[in-house]
Amino acid sequence: QVRLVESGGGLVQAGGSLRLSCAASGGTFSSYVMKWFRQAPGKERESLATISWSGDITSYADSVKGRFTISRDNAKNTVYLQMNSLTPEDTAVYFCAASLTWGRGVDYWGQGTQVTVSS
């Protein structure tokens, strides 16, 4: 059983930056593709970014491409999401997730961290 705990959320002004972290425990971190999602009120959960097991391959949703960067540190069992040029439309609960495979599936979810961007 893998446990994922996000941190780093908060309130930021438009144009600002935040870095989210997701610490994993209970499994072999490097065995998992790691992902970030978000869910805004009244909207479906949105996949934002994916990073491969070793970190050499990344993929982004068009909505965050060029602004957000996913990275991982397998020695620290942690995945990060650097978010720049934030807008109020980025306000949501952000979740990290782990998957054994590269694809749409998720095996484990974190509990989420709130990001609020003020105008």
C-alpha distances in whole Angstrom, upper triangle without the diagonal:
4,7,10,13,16,20,23,25,28,31,33,37,37,38,35,32,29,26,22,19,16,14,10,8,6,7,10,11,14,13,12,15,15,17,19,20,22,24,27,29,30,29,26,23,24,22,24,23,21,20,20,18,21,22,25,25,25,26,27,28,32,31,30,31,33,32,28,27,23,22,20,20,18,19,18,14,16,17,21,23,27,29,32,35,33,35,35,33,30,30,26,23,21,17,15,13,11,12,12,16,19,20,20,16,13,10,8,11,12,15,18,21,24,27,30,33,37,40
4,7,10,13,16,20,21,25,28,30,33,34,34,32,28,25,22,19,16,12,10,7,6,5,5,8,9,12,11,10,13,12,14,16,17,20,22,25,27,28,27,24,21,22,20,21,19,18,17,17,15,18,19,22,22,22,23,24,25,29,29,27,28,30,29,25,23,20,19,16,16,14,16,15,11,12,14,17,19,23,25,29,32,30,32,32,31,27,27,24,20,18,14,12,10,8,10,11,15,17,18,18,15,12,9,7,9,9,12,15,18,21,24,27,30,34,37
4,7,10,13,17,18,22,25,27,31,32,32,29,26,23,20,16,13,10,8,6,5,6,8,11,10,14,14,12,14,13,14,15,16,18,20,23,25,27,25,23,20,21,19,20,19,18,18,18,17,19,20,23,23,22,23,24,25,28,28,26,27,29,27,24,22,19,18,16,16,15,16,14,11,11,13,16,18,21,23,27,30,28,30,30,29,25,24,21,18,16,12,11,10,9,12,14,17,19,20,19,17,13,11,7,8,7,9,12,15,18,21,24,27,31,34
4,7,10,14,15,18,22,24,27,28,28,26,22,19,16,12,10,6,6,5,7,9,10,12,10,14,14,12,13,10,11,12,13,15,17,20,22,24,23,21,17,18,17,17,16,15,15,17,16,18,18,21,21,20,20,21,22,25,24,22,24,26,24,20,19,16,15,13,14,14,15,13,10,9,10,12,14,18,19,23,26,24,26,26,25,22,21,18,15,12,9,7,7,8,12,14,17,18,19,18,16,12,11,8,7,5,7,9,11,15,17,21,24,27,30
4,7,10,12,15,19,21,24,25,26,23,20,16,14,10,8,5,5,7,9,12,13,15,13,16,17,15,16,13,13,12,14,15,17,19,21,24,23,21,18,19,18,17,17,17,17,19,18,20,19,23,23,21,22,21,22,26,24,22,24,25,23,19,19,16,16,14,15,15,16,13,11,9,10,11,13,16,18,22,24,22,24,24,24,20,19,17,13,11,9,8,10,11,15,18,20,21,22,21,19,15,15,11,9,5,7,8,9,13,15,19,21,25,28
4,7,8,12,15,17,21,22,22,19,16,13,11,7,6,4,6,9,12,15,16,18,15,18,19,16,16,13,12,10,12,12,14,17,19,22,21,20,16,17,16,15,15,16,16,19,19,20,19,22,22,19,20,19,20,23,21,19,21,22,20,16,16,14,14,13,15,16,17,14,12,9,9,9,10,13,14,18,21,19,21,21,20,17,16,14,10,8,7,7,10,12,16,19,21,21,22,20,19,16,16,13,10,6,7,6,6,10,11,15,18,21,24
4,6,9,13,15,18,20,20,17,14,11,9,6,5,6,8,12,14,18,19,20,17,20,22,19,19,15,15,13,14,14,16,17,20,23,22,22,18,19,18,17,17,18,18,21,21,22,20,24,23,21,22,20,21,24,22,19,22,22,19,16,16,14,15,14,15,17,18,14,14,11,11,10,10,12,13,16,19,17,20,20,20,16,15,14,11,10,10,10,13,16,20,23,24,24,25,24,23,20,20,16,14,10,10,8,6,9,10,14,16,19,23
4,7,10,11,15,17,17,14,11,7,6,5,6,9,11,15,18,21,22,23,20,22,24,22,21,17,16,13,15,14,16,17,20,23,22,22,19,19,19,17,17,18,19,22,23,23,21,24,24,21,22,20,21,23,21,18,20,20,17,14,15,14,15,15,16,19,20,16,16,13,12,10,9,10,11,14,16,14,17,17,18,15,14,13,12,10,11,12,16,18,22,25,26,26,26,25,25,22,23,19,17,13,13,10,7,9,9,12,13,16,20
4,7,9,13,14,15,13,10,7,8,6,9,11,14,17,20,23,24,25,22,24,26,23,22,18,16,13,13,12,14,14,16,20,19,20,17,17,17,16,17,19,20,23,24,25,23,26,25,22,22,20,20,22,19,17,20,20,16,14,15,15,17,17,19,22,23,19,19,15,14,12,11,11,11,13,15,12,14,14,15,12,10,10,9,8,10,12,16,19,22,26,27,26,26,25,24,22,23,20,16,13,12,9,5,5,5,8,10,13,17
4,7,10,13,14,12,11,8,10,10,12,15,17,20,23,27,28,29,26,28,30,27,26,22,20,16,16,14,15,14,16,20,20,21,19,19,20,18,20,22,23,27,28,29,26,29,28,25,25,22,22,23,20,18,21,21,18,16,18,18,20,21,23,25,26,23,22,19,18,15,14,13,12,14,15,12,14,13,15,12,10,10,10,11,14,16,19,23,26,29,31,29,29,28,28,25,26,23,20,17,15,12,8,6,5,6,8,11,14
4,7,10,12,10,10,9,12,12,16,18,21,24,27,30,31,32,29,31,33,30,28,25,22,19,18,15,16,15,16,20,20,22,20,20,21,19,21,24,26,29,31,31,28,31,30,27,26,23,23,23,20,18,22,21,18,17,19,20,22,24,25,28,29,26,26,22,21,18,16,15,13,13,14,11,12,11,13,11,9,11,12,13,16,19,22,26,29,32,33,32,31,30,30,28,29,26,23,20,18,15,11,8,6,5,6,7,11
4,7,8,6,7,8,11,13,16,19,22,25,29,32,33,33,30,31,33,30,29,25,23,19,19,16,17,16,18,21,21,23,21,21,21,19,21,24,25,29,31,31,28,30,29,26,25,22,22,22,19,17,20,19,15,15,18,19,21,23,25,28,29,26,26,23,21,18,15,13,11,11,10,8,9,9,12,11,10,12,14,14,18,20,23,27,30,33,34,32,32,30,31,29,31,28,24,22,21,17,14,11,8,6,5,6,9
4,6,6,8,10,14,16,19,22,26,29,32,35,36,37,33,34,36,33,31,27,25,21,21,18,19,17,19,22,22,24,23,22,23,21,22,26,27,31,33,33,30,32,31,27,26,23,22,22,19,17,20,19,15,16,19,21,23,26,28,31,32,30,30,26,24,20,17,15,12,11,10,8,8,8,12,11,11,14,16,17,21,23,26,30,32,36,36,34,33,32,33,31,33,31,27,25,24,20,17,14,11,8,5,5,6
4,5,9,11,15,17,20,23,27,30,33,36,37,37,33,34,36,33,30,27,24,21,20,18,18,16,19,21,21,23,22,20,22,19,21,24,26,30,32,33,29,30,29,26,24,21,20,19,16,15,17,16,13,14,18,20,23,26,28,31,33,30,30,26,24,20,17,15,11,10,7,5,5,6,10,9,10,14,17,17,21,23,26,29,32,35,35,33,32,31,32,31,33,31,28,26,25,21,18,15,12,9,6,6,5
4,7,10,14,16,20,23,26,29,33,36,36,36,32,33,35,32,29,26,24,20,20,19,20,19,21,24,23,24,23,21,22,19,20,23,25,29,31,31,27,28,27,24,23,20,19,18,15,14,15,14,11,13,16,19,21,24,27,30,32,29,29,26,23,19,16,13,10,7,4,5,6,9,12,11,13,16,18,18,21,23,26,29,32,35,34,32,31,30,32,31,33,31,28,26,26,22,19,17,13,12,9,9,9
4,7,11,13,17,20,23,27,30,34,34,34,30,31,33,30,28,25,22,19,19,18,20,19,21,24,23,25,23,21,21,18,19,22,24,27,29,29,26,27,26,23,23,20,20,19,17,14,16,14,11,12,14,17,19,22,24,27,29,26,27,23,21,17,14,11,8,6,6,6,8,11,13,11,12,15,17,17,20,21,25,27,30,33,33,31,31,30,31,30,32,30,27,24,24,20,17,15,12,11,8,10,11
4,7,10,13,17,20,23,27,30,30,30,26,27,29,27,25,21,19,16,17,16,18,18,21,24,23,24,21,20,19,16,17,19,20,24,26,25,22,24,23,20,20,17,18,18,16,13,15,13,9,9,11,14,16,18,20,24,25,23,23,19,17,13,10,7,5,4,6,6,10,12,14,11,12,14,16,14,17,18,21,24,27,30,30,28,28,28,29,27,29,27,24,21,22,18,15,14,11,11,10,12,13
4,6,10,13,16,20,23,27,27,27,23,25,27,24,22,19,17,14,15,14,17,17,20,23,22,22,20,18,18,15,15,18,19,22,24,24,20,23,22,19,19,17,18,19,16,13,15,15,11,10,11,12,14,16,18,21,22,20,20,16,14,10,8,6,5,7,9,8,12,13,14,11,12,13,13,12,14,15,19,21,24,27,28,26,26,26,26,24,26,23,21,18,18,15,12,11,9,10,10,13,15
4,7,10,13,16,20,23,24,23,20,21,23,21,19,16,15,12,14,14,17,18,21,24,23,23,20,18,17,14,14,16,16,19,20,20,17,20,20,17,18,16,17,19,17,14,15,15,12,9,9,10,11,12,14,17,19,16,16,12,10,7,6,4,6,9,12,11,15,16,17,13,14,14,14,11,13,13,16,18,22,24,25,24,24,24,24,22,23,21,19,16,17,14,11,12,10,13,13,16,19
4,7,10,13,17,20,21,21,17,19,21,18,17,13,12,10,12,12,15,16,20,23,21,20,17,16,15,13,13,14,15,18,19,19,17,19,19,16,17,16,17,19,17,14,16,16,14,11,10,9,10,11,13,16,17,14,14,10,8,5,5,6,8,11,14,13,16,17,17,13,13,13,11,9,10,9,13,15,19,22,23,22,22,22,22,19,20,17,15,12,13,10,8,10,9,13,14,17,20
4,6,10,13,17,17,17,14,16,18,16,15,12,12,10,13,14,17,19,22,25,23,22,19,18,16,14,13,14,14,16,17,17,15,18,19,16,18,17,19,21,20,17,19,19,16,13,12,10,10,9,10,13,14,11,10,7,6,5,7,9,11,15,18,17,20,21,20,17,17,16,13,10,10,9,12,13,17,20,21,21,22,21,21,18,18,16,14,11,12,11,10,12,12,16,18,21,24
4,6,10,13,14,14,11,14,15,13,13,10,10,9,12,14,16,19,22,24,23,21,18,17,16,14,13,13,13,15,15,16,15,18,18,16,18,17,19,22,21,18,20,21,19,15,14,11,11,9,10,12,13,10,8,5,5,6,9,12,14,18,21,19,22,23,22,18,18,16,13,10,9,6,9,10,14,17,19,19,20,19,18,15,15,12,10,8,10,9,10,13,14,18,20,23,26
4,7,10,11,12,9,12,14,13,14,11,12,13,15,17,20,22,25,27,26,24,21,21,19,18,16,16,15,16,15,16,15,19,20,19,20,21,22,26,25,22,23,24,22,18,17,14,12,10,10,10,11,8,6,5,7,9,12,15,17,21,24,23,26,26,26,22,22,20,17,14,12,9,11,11,15,17,19,20,21,21,20,16,15,12,12,9,12,12,12,16,17,21,23,27,30
4,7,8,9,7,10,12,10,12,10,12,13,16,18,21,24,26,28,27,25,21,21,19,19,17,16,15,15,13,15,15,19,20,19,20,21,23,27,26,24,25,26,24,21,19,15,14,11,11,10,11,9,5,6,8,11,14,18,20,24,27,26,28,29,28,24,24,21,18,15,13,10,10,9,12,14,17,18,20,20,18,14,13,10,10,9,12,13,15,18,20,24,26,30,33
4,6,8,8,11,12,12,14,13,16,17,19,21,24,27,29,31,29,27,24,24,22,22,21,19,18,18,15,17,18,22,22,22,24,25,27,30,30,27,28,30,28,24,22,19,17,14,13,11,12,10,7,9,12,15,18,21,24,27,31,29,32,32,31,28,27,25,21,19,16,13,12,11,14,15,18,20,22,22,19,16,14,11,12,11,14,16,17,21,23,27,29,33,36
4,7,8,12,12,12,15,15,17,19,21,23,25,29,31,32,31,29,25,26,24,24,23,21,19,19,16,18,20,23,24,24,25,27,29,32,32,30,31,32,31,27,25,22,20,17,16,14,14,13,10,12,15,18,21,24,27,31,34,33,35,35,34,30,30,27,24,21,18,15,14,12,14,14,18,20,22,22,19,16,13,11,13,13,15,18,20,24,26,30,33,36,39
4,6,9,8,9,13,13,16,18,21,23,26,29,31,33,31,28,25,25,23,23,21,19,17,16,13,15,17,21,21,22,23,25,27,31,31,29,30,31,30,26,24,20,19,15,15,12,13,13,9,12,14,18,21,24,27,30,34,33,35,35,34,31,30,28,24,22,18,15,13,10,12,11,15,17,20,20,17,15,12,11,13,14,17,19,22,25,27,31,33,37,40
4,6,6,8,11,12,16,18,21,24,27,30,33,35,32,30,26,26,23,23,20,18,15,14,11,12,15,18,19,20,22,24,26,30,31,28,28,30,29,26,23,19,17,14,13,9,11,11,8,11,13,17,20,23,26,30,33,32,35,36,34,31,31,29,26,23,19,16,14,11,12,10,14,16,19,20,18,16,13,13,15,16,19,21,23,27,28,32,34,38,40
4,5,6,9,9,12,15,18,21,24,28,30,32,30,27,24,23,20,20,17,14,12,11,8,10,12,15,16,16,19,21,23,27,27,25,25,26,26,22,19,15,13,10,9,6,9,9,6,8,10,13,16,20,23,26,29,29,31,32,31,28,28,26,23,20,17,13,11,9,10,10,13,14,17,18,17,14,13,12,14,14,17,19,20,24,25,29,31,34,37
4,5,8,9,13,16,19,23,26,29,32,34,31,28,25,24,20,20,17,14,11,9,5,7,9,12,13,15,17,20,23,26,27,25,24,25,25,22,19,15,13,9,9,6,9,10,8,10,11,14,17,20,23,26,30,29,32,34,32,29,30,27,25,21,19,15,13,10,11,10,12,13,16,18,17,15,14,14,16,17,20,21,23,26,27,30,32,36,38
4,7,9,13,16,19,23,26,29,32,33,31,28,24,23,20,20,17,14,12,9,6,9,11,14,14,16,18,20,23,26,28,26,25,27,27,23,21,17,15,12,13,10,13,14,11,13,13,17,19,22,25,28,32,31,34,35,33,30,30,28,25,22,19,15,13,9,8,6,9,11,14,16,14,13,12,13,15,17,21,22,24,27,28,32,33,37,40
4,6,9,13,16,19,22,26,28,30,27,24,20,19,16,17,14,11,9,8,6,9,10,13,13,13,15,17,20,23,24,22,22,24,24,20,18,14,13,11,12,10,13,14,10,11,11,14,16,20,22,26,29,28,30,31,29,26,27,24,22,19,15,12,9,6,5,5,7,9,12,13,11,10,9,10,12,14,18,18,21,24,25,28,30,34,36
4,7,10,13,17,20,23,27,28,25,22,18,17,13,13,11,7,6,5,5,9,9,11,10,10,11,14,16,20,21,19,19,21,21,17,15,12,11,10,12,11,15,15,12,12,10,13,14,17,20,23,26,25,27,29,26,23,25,22,20,17,14,11,8,6,5,6,6,6,9,11,10,9,10,11,12,14,18,18,20,23,23,27,28,32,34
4,7,10,14,17,20,24,25,22,20,16,15,11,11,8,6,5,7,7,10,9,12,11,10,11,12,14,18,18,16,17,19,18,15,13,9,9,8,11,11,14,14,11,9,7,10,11,14,16,20,23,22,24,25,23,20,21,19,17,13,11,7,6,5,6,9,9,9,11,11,11,9,10,10,10,11,15,14,16,19,19,23,24,28,30
4,7,10,14,17,20,22,19,16,12,11,8,7,6,4,6,9,11,13,11,14,12,10,9,10,11,15,15,13,14,17,16,13,11,8,10,10,14,14,18,16,14,11,8,10,9,13,14,18,20,19,21,22,20,17,18,16,14,11,8,6,5,6,8,11,11,10,10,10,10,9,11,10,9,10,13,12,14,16,17,20,21,25,27
4,7,11,14,17,19,16,14,10,9,6,6,5,7,9,12,14,16,14,16,14,11,11,10,10,14,13,11,13,15,14,10,10,8,11,12,15,16,19,17,15,12,9,9,8,11,12,15,17,16,18,18,16,13,14,12,11,7,6,4,6,9,11,15,15,13,13,12,12,11,13,12,10,10,12,10,11,13,13,16,18,21,24
4,7,10,14,15,12,10,7,5,4,5,7,9,12,15,17,20,17,20,17,14,12,11,10,13,12,11,14,16,15,12,13,11,14,15,19,20,23,21,18,16,13,12,10,13,13,16,18,16,16,17,14,11,12,10,8,6,5,6,8,11,13,16,16,15,14,12,12,11,14,12,10,10,11,9,11,12,12,15,17,20,22
4,7,10,12,10,9,6,5,7,7,10,13,16,19,21,23,21,23,21,17,15,13,11,14,12,11,14,17,15,13,14,14,17,18,21,23,26,23,21,18,15,14,12,14,12,15,17,14,14,14,11,9,9,6,5,4,6,9,11,14,16,20,20,19,17,15,15,14,16,15,12,11,11,8,9,9,9,12,14,17,19
4,7,8,6,6,4,6,9,10,13,16,19,22,24,27,24,26,24,21,18,16,14,16,13,14,17,20,18,16,18,17,20,22,25,26,29,26,24,21,19,17,15,17,15,18,19,15,15,13,11,9,9,5,5,7,8,11,13,17,19,22,22,21,19,16,17,15,18,16,13,13,12,9,10,10,10,12,14,17,19
4,6,5,7,7,9,12,13,16,19,22,26,28,30,27,29,27,23,21,18,15,17,14,14,18,20,18,17,20,20,23,24,28,29,32,29,27,24,21,20,17,18,16,18,18,14,13,11,9,8,7,4,6,9,11,15,17,20,22,26,26,24,23,20,20,19,22,20,17,16,15,12,12,10,10,10,12,14,16
4,5,8,10,12,15,16,20,23,26,29,31,33,31,33,30,27,24,21,19,20,17,18,22,24,22,21,23,23,26,28,31,32,35,32,30,27,25,23,21,22,20,21,21,17,16,13,11,11,9,7,9,12,14,18,19,23,25,29,29,27,25,22,23,21,24,22,18,18,16,13,14,11,12,12,14,15,17
4,7,10,12,16,17,21,24,27,30,32,35,32,34,31,28,25,22,19,20,18,19,23,26,24,23,25,25,29,30,33,34,37,35,32,29,27,26,23,25,22,24,23,20,18,15,13,14,12,10,12,14,16,19,21,24,26,29,29,28,25,22,22,22,24,23,20,20,18,16,17,15,15,15,17,18,20
4,7,8,12,14,18,20,24,27,29,32,29,31,28,25,22,19,16,17,14,16,20,23,21,20,23,23,26,27,31,32,35,33,30,27,25,23,21,22,20,22,22,18,17,15,12,12,11,9,11,13,14,17,18,22,23,26,26,24,22,18,19,19,22,21,18,18,17,15,16,15,15,15,17,19,20
4,6,10,12,16,18,21,24,26,29,27,29,26,22,20,17,14,16,14,16,19,22,21,20,22,21,24,26,29,30,33,31,28,26,23,22,20,22,20,22,23,20,19,17,14,14,13,11,11,12,13,15,16,19,20,23,22,21,18,15,16,16,19,18,16,17,16,15,16,16,16,17,19,21,23
4,7,10,13,15,18,21,23,25,23,25,23,19,17,15,12,15,13,14,17,20,19,17,19,18,21,22,25,26,29,27,24,22,19,19,17,19,18,20,21,18,18,17,14,13,13,10,9,9,9,12,12,15,16,20,19,18,16,13,13,13,16,15,12,13,13,12,14,14,14,16,18,21,23
4,6,10,12,16,18,21,23,21,23,20,16,13,11,9,11,10,11,14,17,16,14,16,15,18,20,24,25,28,26,24,21,18,17,15,17,15,18,19,16,16,16,13,11,12,10,10,9,10,11,12,15,16,19,18,16,14,11,13,13,16,16,14,15,15,13,14,14,14,16,17,20,22
4,6,8,12,15,17,20,17,19,16,13,10,8,7,10,10,10,12,15,15,12,13,12,15,17,21,22,25,24,21,18,15,15,13,15,14,17,19,17,17,18,15,13,14,12,12,10,9,10,10,12,13,16,15,13,11,9,11,11,14,14,13,14,15,13,15,16,15,18,19,22,24
4,7,11,14,17,19,16,17,14,11,8,6,5,8,8,7,9,12,11,9,10,9,13,15,19,20,23,22,20,17,13,12,10,12,11,14,15,14,15,16,13,11,13,12,12,9,10,10,11,13,14,18,17,14,13,12,14,13,17,16,14,15,16,14,15,15,14,16,17,20,22
4,7,10,13,15,12,13,11,7,5,4,6,10,10,8,9,11,11,8,8,6,10,12,16,17,20,19,17,15,11,10,8,11,11,14,16,16,17,19,17,14,16,15,15,11,11,10,10,12,13,16,14,12,12,12,13,13,16,16,14,15,17,15,16,17,16,19,19,23,24
4,7,10,12,9,11,8,6,5,7,9,13,14,12,12,14,14,11,10,7,9,10,14,15,18,18,16,14,10,11,10,13,14,17,20,19,21,23,20,18,20,18,17,14,12,10,9,10,10,12,11,8,9,10,12,11,14,14,14,15,18,16,18,19,19,22,23,26,28
4,7,8,6,7,6,4,7,9,12,15,17,14,14,15,16,12,10,7,7,8,11,12,15,15,13,12,9,10,10,13,15,18,21,21,23,25,23,20,22,21,20,16,14,11,11,10,10,12,11,9,11,13,14,13,15,15,15,16,19,18,19,21,21,24,25,29,30
4,6,5,6,5,6,9,12,15,18,20,18,17,18,19,16,13,10,9,9,12,11,15,16,14,13,11,13,14,17,19,22,25,25,27,29,27,24,26,24,23,19,17,14,12,10,10,10,9,7,11,13,14,13,15,16,17,18,21,21,22,25,25,28,29,32,34
4,6,8,8,10,13,16,19,22,23,21,20,22,22,19,16,12,11,9,10,9,12,14,11,12,11,14,16,18,21,24,27,27,30,32,30,26,28,26,24,21,18,14,13,10,10,9,9,9,13,15,15,14,14,15,17,18,22,21,23,26,26,30,31,34,36
4,6,8,10,14,17,20,23,24,22,20,21,22,19,15,12,10,8,9,8,11,13,12,12,11,14,16,18,21,24,27,27,30,32,31,28,29,28,26,22,20,17,16,13,13,13,13,12,16,18,18,18,18,18,20,20,24,24,25,27,27,31,31,35,37
4,6,7,11,13,17,20,21,18,17,17,18,15,12,9,7,6,8,9,12,13,12,11,10,11,13,15,18,20,23,24,27,29,28,24,26,25,24,20,19,15,15,13,14,14,14,12,15,18,18,17,18,18,19,19,23,22,23,25,24,28,28,32,34
4,7,10,14,17,19,21,19,17,17,19,16,13,11,9,10,12,12,15,17,16,15,13,14,15,17,19,21,24,25,28,31,29,26,28,27,26,23,21,18,18,16,16,16,15,13,16,19,20,20,21,21,22,23,26,25,26,28,27,30,30,34,35
4,7,10,14,16,19,16,14,15,17,15,12,10,10,11,14,14,18,19,17,16,14,14,15,16,18,20,23,24,26,29,27,24,26,25,25,21,20,17,16,15,15,15,13,10,13,16,17,18,19,20,21,22,25,24,25,27,26,29,29,32,33
4,7,11,13,15,13,11,12,14,11,9,7,8,10,14,15,18,19,17,15,12,12,12,13,15,17,20,20,23,25,23,20,23,22,21,18,17,15,14,14,14,15,14,11,12,14,16,16,19,19,19,20,23,21,22,23,22,25,25,29,30
4,7,10,12,10,9,11,13,11,9,9,11,13,17,18,22,22,20,18,14,14,12,14,15,17,19,19,21,23,20,18,21,20,20,17,16,14,14,15,14,16,14,10,11,12,15,15,18,19,19,20,22,20,21,22,21,24,24,27,28
4,6,8,7,6,9,10,8,8,9,12,15,18,20,23,23,21,18,15,14,11,12,12,14,16,16,17,19,17,15,18,17,18,15,15,14,15,16,16,18,17,13,13,13,16,16,19,20,18,19,21,19,19,20,19,21,20,24,25
4,5,6,6,10,11,10,11,11,15,18,22,23,27,26,24,21,17,16,13,14,13,15,15,15,16,17,14,13,16,15,16,14,15,15,15,17,17,20,18,15,14,13,16,17,20,20,19,20,21,19,19,19,18,20,19,22,23
4,5,5,9,10,10,12,14,17,21,24,26,30,29,27,24,20,18,15,16,14,14,14,14,15,17,14,13,16,17,18,17,18,18,19,21,21,24,22,18,17,16,19,20,24,24,22,23,24,22,22,21,19,20,19,22,22
4,6,9,9,9,12,14,18,21,25,27,30,28,27,24,20,18,14,14,12,12,12,11,11,13,10,9,13,13,16,14,16,17,19,21,22,25,23,20,19,18,20,21,24,24,22,22,23,19,19,18,16,17,16,18,18
4,6,5,6,9,11,14,18,21,24,27,25,24,21,17,14,11,11,8,9,10,10,11,13,11,9,13,13,15,13,15,15,17,20,21,24,22,19,19,18,20,20,23,23,20,20,21,18,18,17,14,16,15,18,18
4,6,6,8,10,14,17,21,23,26,25,24,21,17,15,12,12,10,11,11,12,14,16,14,13,16,17,18,16,17,17,19,21,21,24,22,19,18,18,21,21,24,24,22,23,24,21,21,20,18,19,18,21,21
4,6,8,11,14,18,21,24,26,25,25,22,18,15,12,11,10,9,9,11,14,17,16,14,18,19,20,18,20,19,21,23,24,26,25,21,22,22,24,24,27,27,25,25,26,23,22,22,19,20,18,21,21
4,7,10,13,17,20,23,26,24,24,20,17,14,10,8,6,5,6,8,11,14,13,11,14,16,17,15,17,18,20,22,24,26,25,22,22,22,24,24,27,26,23,22,24,20,19,18,15,16,14,17,17
4,7,10,14,17,20,22,21,20,17,13,10,7,5,4,6,9,9,12,15,14,11,14,14,15,13,14,14,16,18,20,23,22,20,20,20,22,21,23,22,20,19,20,17,16,16,14,16,15,18,19
4,7,10,13,16,19,18,17,14,11,8,6,5,7,9,12,13,16,18,17,14,17,17,17,14,15,14,16,17,19,21,20,18,19,19,21,20,22,21,19,19,21,18,17,18,16,18,18,21,22
4,7,11,13,16,15,14,11,7,6,5,6,9,12,15,15,18,20,19,16,18,17,17,13,13,11,12,13,15,17,17,15,16,17,18,17,19,18,17,16,18,16,16,18,16,19,19,23,25
4,7,10,12,12,11,9,6,5,7,8,11,14,18,18,21,24,23,19,21,20,19,15,15,12,13,14,15,17,17,16,18,19,19,18,19,18,17,17,19,18,18,20,19,22,22,26,28
4,6,9,8,8,6,4,6,9,11,14,17,21,21,24,26,25,22,23,22,20,16,15,12,13,12,14,15,16,15,18,19,19,17,18,17,16,16,19,18,18,21,20,24,24,28,30
4,5,5,6,5,6,8,12,13,17,20,24,24,27,29,28,25,26,25,23,19,18,14,15,14,16,17,18,18,21,22,22,20,20,18,18,17,20,20,20,23,22,26,27,30,33
4,5,5,6,8,11,15,17,20,23,27,27,30,32,31,27,28,27,24,21,19,15,15,13,15,15,17,17,20,22,21,19,18,17,18,17,21,21,21,25,25,28,30,33,36
4,6,8,11,13,17,19,22,25,29,29,32,34,33,30,30,29,27,23,21,18,18,16,18,18,20,21,24,25,24,22,21,20,20,19,22,23,23,26,26,30,31,35,37
4,5,9,11,15,17,20,23,27,27,30,31,31,27,28,26,24,20,19,15,16,15,18,18,21,21,24,25,24,21,20,18,18,17,19,19,20,23,23,27,28,32,35
4,7,10,14,17,20,23,27,26,29,30,30,26,26,24,22,18,16,13,13,12,14,15,17,18,21,22,20,17,16,14,15,14,17,17,18,21,22,26,28,31,34
4,7,10,13,16,19,23,22,25,27,26,22,23,21,19,15,13,10,11,11,14,16,18,18,20,21,20,17,16,14,14,12,15,15,15,18,19,22,24,28,30
4,7,10,13,17,20,20,22,24,23,19,20,19,17,13,11,8,10,10,13,15,16,16,18,18,18,15,16,14,13,12,15,14,14,17,17,20,22,25,28
4,6,10,13,16,16,19,21,20,16,18,17,15,12,11,9,12,13,16,18,19,18,19,19,20,17,18,16,15,13,15,13,13,15,14,18,19,22,25
4,6,10,13,13,16,17,17,13,15,14,13,10,10,9,12,14,17,19,20,18,19,19,19,18,19,17,15,14,16,13,12,13,12,15,16,19,21
4,7,10,10,14,16,16,13,15,15,15,12,14,13,16,18,20,23,23,21,22,22,23,21,23,21,19,17,19,16,14,15,12,15,15,18,20
4,7,7,10,13,13,9,12,13,14,11,14,14,17,20,22,25,25,23,23,22,24,22,24,22,20,18,19,16,14,13,10,12,11,15,16
4,5,9,12,13,10,13,15,16,15,17,18,21,23,26,28,28,26,26,25,27,26,28,26,24,22,23,19,17,16,13,13,11,14,15
4,7,10,11,10,12,15,17,16,19,20,23,26,28,31,31,28,28,27,29,28,30,29,26,24,25,21,19,17,13,13,10,12,12
4,7,8,6,9,12,14,14,17,18,22,25,27,30,30,27,27,26,27,26,29,27,24,22,22,18,16,14,10,9,7,9,10
4,5,5,8,11,14,15,18,20,23,27,29,32,31,29,28,26,28,27,30,28,25,24,23,19,17,14,11,9,6,8,7
4,5,6,9,13,14,18,20,23,27,29,33,32,30,29,27,28,27,30,28,25,23,22,18,16,13,10,7,5,6,6
4,5,8,12,13,16,19,22,25,27,30,30,27,26,24,26,25,28,26,23,22,21,17,16,13,10,9,8,9,10
4,6,9,10,13,16,18,22,24,28,27,25,24,22,23,22,25,23,20,19,18,14,13,10,8,7,7,10,11
4,7,9,13,16,19,22,25,28,28,27,25,23,24,23,25,23,19,18,16,13,11,8,5,5,5,8,11
4,6,10,13,16,19,22,26,26,24,23,21,21,19,22,19,16,14,13,10,8,6,6,7,9,12,14
4,7,10,13,17,20,23,24,23,22,19,19,17,19,16,13,11,9,6,5,4,6,8,11,15,18
4,7,10,14,17,20,21,20,19,17,17,15,17,14,11,9,9,5,5,6,7,10,13,16,19
4,7,10,13,17,18,17,17,15,14,11,13,10,7,6,7,4,7,9,11,14,16,20,23
4,7,10,14,15,15,15,14,13,10,11,9,6,5,8,7,9,12,13,17,19,23,25
4,7,10,12,12,12,11,10,6,7,6,4,6,10,10,12,15,17,20,22,26,29
4,7,9,10,11,11,9,6,6,5,7,9,12,13,16,19,20,24,26,30,32
4,5,7,8,9,6,5,5,7,9,12,16,16,19,22,23,27,29,32,35
4,7,9,11,8,8,7,10,13,15,19,20,23,26,27,30,32,36,38
4,6,8,7,8,9,12,14,17,21,21,24,27,28,31,32,36,38
4,7,8,9,11,14,15,18,21,21,24,26,26,29,30,34,36
4,6,8,11,14,15,18,21,21,23,25,26,29,30,33,35
4,7,10,12,13,16,19,19,21,23,24,26,28,31,33
4,7,9,11,14,17,18,21,23,24,27,29,32,34
4,6,7,11,14,15,18,20,22,25,27,31,33
4,7,11,14,15,19,22,23,27,29,33,35
4,7,10,12,15,19,21,24,27,30,33
4,7,8,12,15,17,21,23,27,30
4,6,9,12,15,18,21,25,28
4,7,10,13,16,20,23,26
4,7,10,13,16,19,23
4,7,10,13,16,20
4,6,10,13,16
4,7,10,13
4,6,10
4,7
4
